Amino acid sequence: MQIEYEARVLEIDKNKLEEKLKLLGAKKQGDFEYKRRVYDFKPVDKSKWIRLRTDGTKTTLTLKEVKSDKIDGTEECEIIVSDFDETNIILNKLGYTSRSESL
């Protein structure tokens, strides 16, 4: 299982940040439109969930589990799937309904 490190940055000037990164040698990979659905395990366990996500070019299905509240405390097992909508249909047919979505 991989460990994901995630940070949320609030109230930033996107253009200034992009310029600073460019000066440091960063290369922009593109602008992406993410879609995401989150499903609960059955029975519901607040420390585990399933995420289906796409950036328009790559779609992944991920099982996430919180092991601790430390920065490296969430483990994930992830695979690439070929189609966001079809994977959602498969999950629905298996009895999973998304509890949250960002489309």
Secondary structure, DSSP 8 states (H G I E B T S, - for coil): -EE-------S--HHHHHHHHHHTT---------EEEEEE-SS--TTEEEEEEE-SS-EEEEEEEE--SSTT-EEEEEEEES-HHHHHHHHHHTT--EEEEE-
